Amino acid sequence: MSKEKIWLSSPHMGGKELEYIHEAFEHNWIAPLGPNVSGFEQDIKDYIFSEREKSGEVAALSSGTAALHLALIQLGVELGDEVLCQTMTFAASANPIVYLGATPVFIDSEEDTLNICPEELERAIKDRIAKGKKPKALIAVHLYGTPYKIEEVNKVASVFGIPVIEDSAEALGSSYKGQKCGTFGEFAILSFNGNKIITTSGGGALVTKSQKAKEKTIFLATQARDAAPHYQHSEIGYNYRLSNVSAGIGRGQMLVLNKRVTARRAMHEFYVDLFREIKGVEVHSVPNEDYFSNHWLSVIKVDEKKTGGINRENLRLHLEKDNIESRPLWKPMHMQPVFKAAPYYGKGIAEALFKDGLCLPSGSNLNDDDRSRISRKIKECFKN
């Protein structure tokens, strides 16, 4: 009989979610509006904004991808435009650019945070401007929960007047210098997919700077219906609003978010301890104390020249044989067949990370038996 699977990152319920769902059923709020939706938005707002930050607003949507799409629309991205995007990311960071007929311009990573490189970003902007194509926006990702170099990257974007969209899909609970991720850009997106640090089964949110921008987001997300007694539409709209039932799951999840962050960070420390005595393996950590990562996924880099010939794929397959899920880092977007014609600026950092990097099981619901099994199989692989 096969062993029970240890997942990379599986949903972890807190116990209160059903209370919000039952309330939705009792009051027949089975729709993309209702008290759970507004309550979930307020919960997120209260969590990510504090007295030290400028206040913003939150619109709950059907996915993080939908949120990014609506952010780009509100920044005026249209057919023929260009949008700068981190290459080391999931495809959902780049796809909405193409939805609008625009072209993604991919930027390499730097090794401290694995995120967008400020130097390559500046080089790309200058070159695109020289070619007569000033980018309309920048999508910067907090990869695996680690904040990108916010001050350096945002400064470059500001100098050239390019608005920043924070892709915080993986970074709810992360912060930089005490300020929560999701509050540094013109817009920010969040994801509540089933594998994220908290989940609504499927869902996301757009963080905006103002109530006006939130209202525009909701207008576009509910088919852009004009204020008329009949159905009238002056703009193209979308069916992107989060349901009241799903938002109920989110409300229950918000109650345990801090515990989930603590548990994920503990898994990261587990791997730091585990690999202390294994040569050639580096556990990716934050550059300094200014960065606080939720460590949504724990990442290692394997140098086969120092491990005796064992590479990340050897380890992945060894774990897989024991029904333990691990996964290579995101394949860079400029290496994807669908984006092969897109411009790219870099020096091969992202390619190297993809070649040598591996994400290890990081779920907040992993127990001591799971950790013991993971530890045993990893040590076995490198011993062999």
C-alpha positions in Angstrom: 0.0 0.0 0.0 1.4 3.4 -1.0 2.2 5.9 1.7 -0.1 8.9 2.2 1.1 11.8 0.0 2.9 14.7 1.5 1.8 17.7 -0.5 3.9 20.7 -1.4 1.2 23.1 -0.1 -2.3 21.9 0.7 -5.3 23.8 2.1 -5.5 24.0 5.8 -8.9 24.9 7.4 -9.1 26.7 10.7 -12.5 25.4 11.9 -14.6 28.5 11.7 -15.2 28.6 8.0 -18.4 26.6 8.1 -20.0 29.1 10.4 -19.7 31.8 7.8 -20.8 29.5 5.0 -23.9 28.4 7.0 -24.8 32.0 7.6 -24.7 32.6 3.9 -27.1 29.7 3.3 -29.4 30.7 6.1 -29.8 34.2 4.7 -29.8 33.0 1.0 -26.7 35.1 0.2 -25.6 32.7 -2.6 -24.4 35.4 -4.9 -21.3 37.5 -5.8 -22.3 40.0 -3.1 -23.3 39.9 0.5 -22.0 40.4 4.1 -19.2 37.8 3.8 -17.8 39.6 0.7 -17.7 43.0 2.4 -16.6 41.5 5.7 -13.7 39.7 4.0 -12.6 42.8 2.2 -12.6 44.7 5.5 -10.6 41.8 7.2 -7.9 42.0 4.5 -7.8 45.8 4.7 -7.4 45.7 8.5 -4.7 43.2 8.2 -2.4 44.7 5.5 -2.9 48.4 6.4 -1.8 50.0 9.7 -1.7 53.5 11.0 1.8 54.0 9.5 0.7 53.3 5.9 -1.6 55.3 3.8 -4.9 53.7 3.8 -6.2 51.8 0.8 -9.1 49.6 -0.2 -9.7 46.0 -1.1 -12.0 44.4 -3.8 -12.6 40.7 -3.5 -12.4 38.9 -6.9 -12.6 35.5 -8.4 -8.8 35.1 -8.7 -5.5 36.9 -8.5 -5.3 36.7 -12.3 -8.6 38.6 -12.5 -7.2 41.2 -10.1 -4.1 41.7 -12.3 -6.2 42.0 -15.4 -8.4 44.8 -13.9 -5.3 46.6 -12.5 -3.8 46.7 -16.0 -7.1 48.0 -17.5 -7.2 50.8 -14.9 -3.6 51.8 -15.8 -4.7 52.2 -19.4 -2.8 49.2 -20.9 -4.1 48.7 -24.4 -3.3 46.9 -27.7 0.3 47.5 -28.7 1.5 48.7 -25.3 4.4 47.1 -23.4 4.4 46.0 -19.7 7.5 45.1 -17.7 7.2 41.8 -15.8 9.5 39.7 -13.7 10.5 36.6 -15.6 10.8 34.3 -12.6 7.1 33.9 -11.8 4.0 31.9 -12.5 2.4 32.4 -15.9 -0.6 34.2 -14.4 1.6 37.2 -13.7 2.2 37.6 -17.5 -1.0 36.3 -19.1 -3.2 39.3 -18.4 -0.8 41.5 -20.3 -1.6 39.4 -23.4 -5.3 39.5 -22.7 -5.1 43.2 -23.5 -3.1 42.8 -26.6 0.0 44.2 -25.0 3.5 42.7 -25.0 5.3 41.5 -21.8 8.9 42.6 -21.4 10.6 40.2 -19.1 13.2 41.1 -16.5 15.8 38.8 -14.9 16.1 38.1 -11.2 18.8 39.1 -8.7 20.1 36.5 -6.3 19.4 38.1 -2.9 15.6 37.8 -3.1 15.2 35.8 -6.4 13.0 38.7 -7.5 13.2 41.4 -10.2 16.7 42.9 -10.7 16.7 46.7 -10.3 19.8 47.1 -12.6 18.2 45.0 -15.4 15.0 46.8 -14.9 16.6 50.2 -15.5 18.5 48.9 -18.5 15.2 47.5 -20.0 13.3 50.8 -19.4 16.0 52.9 -21.1 16.2 50.6 -24.0 12.4 50.4 -24.5 12.2 54.2 -24.4 15.1 54.4 -26.9 13.0 52.2 -29.2 10.0 54.4 -28.8 8.1 52.2 -26.5 7.9 53.5 -22.9 6.3 50.7 -20.8 2.9 51.4 -19.4 3.3 49.4 -16.1 5.6 47.2 -14.1 4.6 43.9 -12.5 6.9 43.0 -9.6 6.5 39.8 -7.7 7.2 38.9 -4.1 8.3 35.4 -5.1 7.5 32.5 -2.6 6.7 35.2 0.0 10.0 37.1 -0.1 9.6 40.8 -0.8 11.3 42.1 -3.9 13.9 44.9 -3.4 11.0 47.4 -2.9 13.0 50.6 -2.4 15.4 50.0 -5.3 12.8 48.7 -7.8 10.1 51.3 -7.0 12.6 54.1 -7.2 13.6 53.1 -10.7 10.0 52.9 -11.8 9.2 56.3 -10.2 12.1 58.0 -12.0 10.6 57.0 -15.3 7.0 57.5 -14.3 6.0 53.9 -14.5 3.3 52.6 -12.1 4.0 49.5 -10.1 1.6 46.6 -9.6 2.7 44.4 -6.7 2.0 40.7 -7.4 1.5 39.6 -3.8 -0.2 36.4 -4.7 2.4 34.5 -2.6 3.1 37.1 0.0 0.1 37.7 2.3 1.7 38.1 5.7 5.1 39.2 4.4 6.4 42.6 5.0 9.3 45.0 4.4 10.6 47.2 7.2 7.4 46.5 9.1 5.0 47.4 6.2 2.9 44.7 4.8 3.4 43.5 1.2 0.5 44.7 -0.9 0.7 48.3 0.2 3.7 49.5 -1.8 2.3 49.7 -5.4 -0.3 51.7 -7.3 -2.2 48.4 -7.2 -1.5 45.1 -5.6 -3.0 41.7 -6.2 -3.6 38.8 -3.7 -4.4 35.2 -4.4 -6.5 32.7 -2.3 -6.0 29.7 -4.5 -6.1 26.3 -2.8 -2.3 26.1 -2.4 -1.9 29.6 -1.0 -1.2 30.5 2.7 -4.9 31.0 3.2 -7.6 29.9 0.6 -11.2 30.6 -0.5 -11.0 27.5 -2.7 -10.4 29.9 -5.6 -10.3 33.6 -5.3 -8.2 36.8 -5.2 -8.3 40.5 -4.4 -7.2 43.8 -5.8 -5.7 46.3 -3.4 -6.3 49.9 -4.5 -5.1 53.3 -3.4 -8.6 54.8 -3.1 -12.3 54.1 -2.8 -12.8 55.4 -6.3 -10.4 52.8 -7.7 -12.2 50.1 -5.7 -15.5 51.2 -7.1 -14.1 51.1 -10.6 -12.8 47.6 -9.9 -16.2 46.3 -8.7 -17.9 48.0 -11.7 -15.6 46.2 -14.2 -15.9 42.9 -12.2 -19.7 42.9 -12.3 -20.1 43.2 -16.1 -19.7 47.0 -16.2 -23.4 47.7 -15.9 -24.3 51.4 -16.2 -26.6 53.1 -13.7 -29.8 52.6 -15.6 -33.1 50.7 -14.8 -32.4 48.4 -17.8 -29.1 46.6 -18.7 -26.9 49.1 -20.4 -23.1 48.9 -20.9 -20.8 51.6 -22.1 -17.6 49.6 -21.3 -16.6 46.0 -21.6 -17.1 44.2 -18.2 -16.1 40.9 -16.7 -17.6 38.3 -14.3 -14.8 38.6 -11.8 -16.5 39.1 -8.4 -15.9 36.7 -5.5 -19.0 34.8 -4.3 -20.4 35.3 -0.8 -20.0 31.6 0.0 -16.3 31.6 -1.0 -15.8 34.8 0.9 -17.1 33.0 4.0 -14.3 30.5 3.7 -11.9 33.5 3.5 -13.3 35.1 6.7 -12.7 31.9 8.6 -9.2 31.6 7.1 -8.3 35.2 8.1 -8.8 34.2 11.8 -5.9 31.8 11.5 -3.6 33.7 9.1 -1.0 34.6 11.7 -0.8 31.0 12.8 -0.3 29.9 9.2 2.5 32.4 8.7 4.2 31.1 11.9 3.8 27.5 10.8 5.3 28.2 7.3 8.2 30.0 8.8 8.8 27.1 11.1 9.0 24.8 8.1 11.6 27.1 6.6 13.7 26.9 9.8 13.2 23.1 9.8 15.0 23.0 6.4 17.7 25.4 7.5 18.5 23.0 10.3 18.2 19.9 8.1 20.7 21.2 5.5 23.3 22.5 7.8 25.3 19.4 7.4 24.6 18.7 3.8 27.2 20.3 1.5 26.2 22.0 -1.7 22.6 22.9 -0.7 21.6 26.4 0.2 18.2 27.2 1.8 17.0 30.5 0.4 16.5 33.1 3.1 15.8 36.8 3.3 18.8 39.2 2.7 18.5 40.9 6.1 16.2 41.8 8.9 14.3 44.4 6.8 12.7 41.6 5.0 10.0 39.4 6.6 8.9 36.5 4.5 5.9 34.3 5.1 7.9 31.5 3.4 4.9 30.3 1.6 7.2 27.8 0.0 10.7 26.9 1.2 13.2 27.0 -1.6 16.6 25.3 -1.9 19.4 25.6 -4.5 21.4 22.5 -5.2 25.0 22.7 -6.4 25.8 19.3 -7.9 29.5 20.2 -8.0 29.5 20.3 -4.2 27.0 17.4 -3.5 28.9 14.7 -5.2 26.9 14.9 -8.4 23.4 15.0 -6.9 21.2 17.6 -8.5 17.8 19.0 -7.7 16.1 16.6 -10.1 17.8 13.6 -8.4 16.3 14.9 -5.1 12.9 15.6 -6.6 12.6 12.1 -8.0 13.9 10.5 -4.8 11.2 12.2 -2.8 8.6 11.4 -5.4 9.3 7.7 -5.0 8.2 8.1 -1.4 5.0 10.0 -2.4 6.5 13.4 -1.3 5.8 16.3 -3.6 8.4 18.8 -4.4 8.6 21.1 -7.5 11.3 23.0 -9.5 11.1 26.7 -9.2 8.9 28.5 -11.7 10.3 28.1 -15.3 11.1 31.7 -16.3 8.6 33.3 -18.6 11.1 34.2 -21.3 11.9 30.4 -21.6 8.2 29.5 -22.1 7.2 28.6 -25.7 4.2 30.9 -25.6 6.4 33.9 -24.8 9.4 33.0 -27.0 9.1 36.2 -29.0 8.9 38.6 -26.0 11.8 40.9 -25.1 14.0 39.8 -22.2 16.7 41.6 -20.3 19.0 39.6 -18.1 22.2 37.7 -17.4 20.9 34.2 -16.9 20.1 34.4 -13.2 16.6 33.1 -13.5 17.7 30.3 -15.8 20.2 29.1 -13.2 17.6 29.3 -10.4 15.3 27.1 -12.5 18.1 24.6 -13.2 19.2 24.3 -9.6 16.2 25.3 -7.5 13.6 23.1 -5.8 10.5 24.0 -3.7 10.0 21.6 -0.7 6.9 20.7 1.2 5.9 23.8 3.1 2.3 23.4 4.3 1.2 24.7 7.6 -0.6 21.4 8.3 2.6 19.2 8.2 3.2 17.4 11.4 6.2 15.8 13.2 5.7 12.5 11.4 5.7 14.3 8.0 8.9 16.2 8.9 10.6 13.0 10.1 9.7 11.3 6.8 10.9 14.2 4.7 14.2 14.5 6.7 14.8 10.8 6.4 14.3 10.7 2.6 16.5 13.8 2.0 19.3 12.5 4.1 19.0 9.1 2.3 19.3 10.8 -1.1 22.4 12.7 -0.3 24.0 9.8 1.6 23.5 7.6 -1.5 
